[in-house]
Amino acid sequence: MRIAFMGTPDFAVPTLDALVAAGHDVVAVYCQPPRVAGRGHKLSPSPVQRRAEALGIPVRTPVNFKDPADVVAFAELTLDVAVVAAYGLILPQALLDAPRYGCINVHGSLLPRWRGAAPVQRAIAAGDLATGVTIMQMERGLDTGPMWRSAVIEIETKTAGDLTAEIAMLGARLLVETLDLLGTQRPEPQPETGVTYAHKIDKAEARLDLAQPALVLERLVRAYNPAPGAFIELAGERLKLLAVDVVAARGTPGTVLDDRLTLACGVDAIRPTLVQRAGKPVMATAALLNGWTITPGTHVA
């Protein structure tokens, strides 16, 4: 098929690779414009842009589709279908209607649960036992379109990074399988019940409230790993917690209980096992405490 691919982060790269490997004619790749990144504040292209350029596929990076010229340029591609995976821009109706078979999205949840921008993180934080991926026909509503295929993935103790990578690979395979159905089958409408919204993660959410139960906080640590990174304020310094264990212990919430940095919570306690100081590499908590003495009784903000 003649295809345009639309995606931006690492999550989308496996789908682009799968389309090329399946022999489809990917005539253009759309992704968000390069962003300023790093200490040098240089423009950095997205993972999808880098991969498309390595594959020799033309890349387009419109800021949005408010310029009619961008809409016309898309229509002139005379596509069979557009494939979308974590693109990050809302597509106007003119784009949704332009390809012969419309636009198909790879979404990282079992719709209609967790429509929206952060389905993987919200599923982990909510304590869901499983999530998955849905291949969806796009329409103007936020992830409301009918579904072509879906598959379940157990969450277990995975971080958002682990789960996103797993969903990306599974979604790429399901997307290629879905393309074989176009013109011969129809997608199924989403159920009207069970709708939830996965709002974008605000960095302020990543500050842990140790008055919450330890089990809740452990899920939040996994949900915010690798980004934005759950954190506490310890001795006037921000400390990211990238992995924690839940331990049975009691104390005033927010208090360091022992020399292993065990932190009292509203119920039980968390013991960080993987941490990161500002401007420092990720390290085991034991290594952190070798050079930074935190006495029991210290209060954490």
C-alpha positions in Angstrom: 0.0 0.0 0.0 0.9 3.6 -0.5 1.3 4.9 3.1 2.2 8.0 5.0 3.5 7.3 8.5 2.9 9.8 11.3 4.7 9.4 14.7 7.3 11.1 16.8 8.8 9.2 19.9 10.6 5.9 20.3 7.2 4.2 20.7 6.4 4.8 17.0 9.7 3.5 15.5 8.8 -0.2 15.6 5.7 0.5 13.6 7.6 2.4 10.9 10.1 -0.4 10.7 7.4 -3.0 10.4 5.7 -1.1 7.5 9.0 -1.0 5.6 9.8 -4.6 6.4 6.4 -5.7 5.1 7.1 -4.1 1.8 4.7 -1.2 1.9 5.5 2.0 0.1 6.0 4.6 2.8 6.1 7.7 0.7 6.4 10.3 3.6 6.9 10.4 7.3 5.4 13.1 9.4 6.7 13.9 12.9 6.9 16.9 15.2 9.6 19.4 14.5 13.0 19.1 16.2 13.2 20.3 19.8 15.9 22.1 21.7 17.6 19.5 23.9 20.7 19.0 26.0 23.1 21.4 27.7 24.0 22.9 24.3 20.4 23.8 23.6 20.7 22.4 20.1 17.8 21.3 17.9 17.4 17.6 18.2 15.3 15.6 15.7 12.8 13.1 17.1 13.5 9.3 17.1 11.1 8.8 14.2 12.7 11.6 12.1 16.1 10.0 12.7 14.9 6.6 11.7 13.1 7.8 8.6 16.1 9.7 7.4 18.2 6.6 7.9 15.7 4.7 5.8 15.8 7.4 3.1 12.1 8.4 3.5 11.2 12.0 3.0 10.3 13.7 6.4 7.8 16.5 6.9 7.5 18.4 10.2 4.6 20.8 10.2 4.0 22.7 13.5 0.3 22.0 13.0 -2.1 21.7 10.1 -3.6 25.2 10.2 -1.8 26.2 7.0 -4.0 25.0 4.1 -0.8 24.3 2.1 0.1 21.5 4.5 -3.3 20.0 4.1 -3.1 20.2 0.3 0.4 18.6 0.4 -0.9 15.7 2.4 -3.8 15.1 0.0 -1.5 15.2 -3.0 0.3 12.1 -1.7 -2.7 10.1 -2.9 -2.4 7.6 -0.1 -4.1 4.3 0.4 -3.9 4.9 4.2 -2.1 6.9 6.8 -0.7 5.1 9.9 -0.5 7.1 13.1 1.5 6.2 16.3 2.0 8.7 19.0 2.3 11.6 16.5 1.3 14.3 19.0 -0.8 16.5 16.8 -4.5 16.6 16.2 -5.4 15.8 12.6 -8.2 17.9 11.0 -11.0 16.2 9.3 -9.6 16.9 5.9 -6.5 14.8 6.7 -8.6 12.0 8.2 -10.6 11.8 5.0 -7.8 12.2 2.4 -6.4 8.6 2.2 -8.5 5.9 0.5 -8.9 4.0 3.8 -8.5 6.9 6.1 -6.1 7.0 9.1 -5.4 4.1 11.4 -3.9 4.6 14.9 -1.8 2.4 17.1 -3.0 3.2 20.6 -1.3 1.9 23.8 -4.3 0.7 25.8 -7.4 -1.6 25.6 -9.9 1.0 24.4 -12.2 2.5 25.6 -10.1 2.4 28.8 -7.4 5.1 28.8 -8.2 7.2 25.9 -5.8 10.1 25.6 -2.1 11.1 25.9 -0.7 8.9 28.7 -2.4 5.5 28.6 0.6 3.4 29.8 1.4 5.6 32.8 -2.2 5.9 33.9 -2.8 2.1 33.6 0.2 1.4 35.9 -0.7 4.2 38.4 -4.3 3.0 38.6 -3.2 -0.5 39.5 -4.6 -2.2 36.4 -3.6 -5.8 36.1 -3.4 -5.7 32.4 -3.4 -3.3 29.5 -2.6 -3.7 25.8 -2.7 -2.2 22.4 -5.6 -1.3 20.1 -5.5 -0.6 16.4 -8.2 2.0 15.8 -9.8 3.7 12.8 -9.4 7.4 13.5 -12.2 10.0 13.7 -12.5 13.5 15.2 -13.2 12.3 18.7 -10.3 11.7 21.2 -9.5 8.0 20.6 -13.2 7.2 20.0 -12.9 5.4 16.6 -13.9 1.9 15.9 -11.4 -0.9 16.6 -9.7 -3.2 14.1 -7.6 -5.4 16.4 -6.5 -5.5 20.1 -4.2 -7.6 22.3 -3.7 -7.9 26.0 -0.4 -7.4 27.9 0.0 -8.2 31.6 1.4 -5.3 33.6 2.9 -7.2 36.5 5.9 -5.2 37.9 6.8 -3.4 34.7 7.8 0.2 34.5 6.3 2.6 32.0 9.4 2.3 29.9 9.3 -1.5 29.9 5.6 -1.6 29.1 5.8 1.0 26.4 8.5 -0.9 24.6 6.5 -4.1 24.8 3.3 -2.4 23.6 5.2 -0.8 20.7 6.5 -4.1 19.3 3.1 -5.8 19.7 1.3 -2.8 18.1 3.6 -2.8 15.1 2.8 -6.4 14.4 -1.0 -5.9 14.8 -0.9 -2.8 12.6 0.7 -4.7 9.7 -1.9 -7.5 10.1 -4.7 -4.9 10.1 -3.6 -3.5 6.8 -4.5 -6.9 5.2 -8.1 -6.4 6.4 -8.7 -3.1 4.7 -11.4 -3.3 2.1 -12.6 -6.7 3.2 -13.6 -6.2 6.8 -15.0 -3.4 9.0 -13.8 -2.3 12.4 -16.0 -2.8 15.5 -17.4 0.2 17.4 -16.0 0.8 20.9 -18.1 -0.2 23.9 -20.0 2.6 25.4 -19.1 1.6 28.9 -15.7 1.5 30.6 -14.5 4.8 29.2 -11.6 6.5 31.0 -9.2 9.3 30.0 -5.4 9.2 30.3 -4.6 12.9 30.7 -1.1 14.0 30.0 1.3 13.6 32.9 2.1 16.9 34.6 5.6 17.1 36.1 4.0 18.3 39.4 2.4 14.9 39.8 5.8 13.2 40.0 6.4 14.6 43.5 5.5 11.7 45.8 3.0 12.3 48.7 4.3 10.0 51.4 1.0 10.2 53.2 -0.4 7.8 50.6 -0.1 4.0 51.0 3.2 2.4 50.0 1.5 0.2 47.4 0.1 3.3 45.6 3.5 5.0 45.7 5.3 1.9 44.3 2.9 2.0 41.3 3.6 5.7 40.8 7.3 5.1 40.8 6.9 2.6 38.0 4.4 4.7 36.1 6.8 7.7 36.1 9.9 5.7 35.2 11.7 6.8 33.0 9.9 10.1 32.7 9.2 12.5 34.4 10.7 10.4 37.3 9.0 10.2 40.7 10.9 12.3 43.3 11.1 13.5 46.9 12.9 16.4 48.5 15.6 15.1 50.8 17.9 17.4 52.7 17.1 20.3 50.4 17.8 18.3 47.3 15.5 16.6 44.7 16.0 12.9 44.6 14.4 10.7 41.9 13.2 7.3 42.9 13.3 4.9 39.9 12.5 1.7 41.8 11.2 0.9 45.3 10.2 -2.0 47.4 7.2 -2.1 49.7 8.0 -3.1 53.2 5.9 -3.6 56.3 6.9 -0.8 58.7 5.2 2.0 60.6 6.2 5.5 61.3 5.2 9.1 60.7 4.7 9.5 56.9 7.7 11.1 55.3 10.2 10.0 57.9 13.4 8.1 57.2 13.1 4.9 59.3 16.6 3.3 59.0 20.0 3.5 57.4 18.6 2.0 54.2 16.5 5.1 53.4 13.2 3.3 54.2 10.5 5.9 54.1 7.4 5.7 56.2 4.1 6.1 54.2 0.5 6.4 55.1 0.4 2.6 55.2 3.6 0.6 55.3 6.8 2.0 53.9 8.8 2.2 50.7 12.5 1.4 50.4 14.2 2.9 47.4 16.5 0.6 45.5 17.4 2.7 42.4 17.8 6.5 42.7 19.2 9.5 40.9 20.5 12.8 42.3 20.2 15.9 40.1 22.9 15.9 37.5 24.2 12.5 38.6 23.8 9.0 37.0 21.3 6.5 38.2 22.7 4.4 41.1 21.7 1.8 43.7 20.6 3.3 47.0 23.4 1.6 48.8 25.9 3.4 46.5 24.1 6.7 47.2 24.3 6.2 51.0 28.1 5.5 50.8 28.7 9.1 50.1 25.6 10.8 51.7 24.6 10.1 55.3 20.9 10.3 55.9 20.1 9.7 59.5 17.0 8.0 60.7 14.4 10.5 61.7 15.1 12.8 58.8 11.9 14.2 57.3 11.3 14.0 53.6 9.3 16.6 51.7 
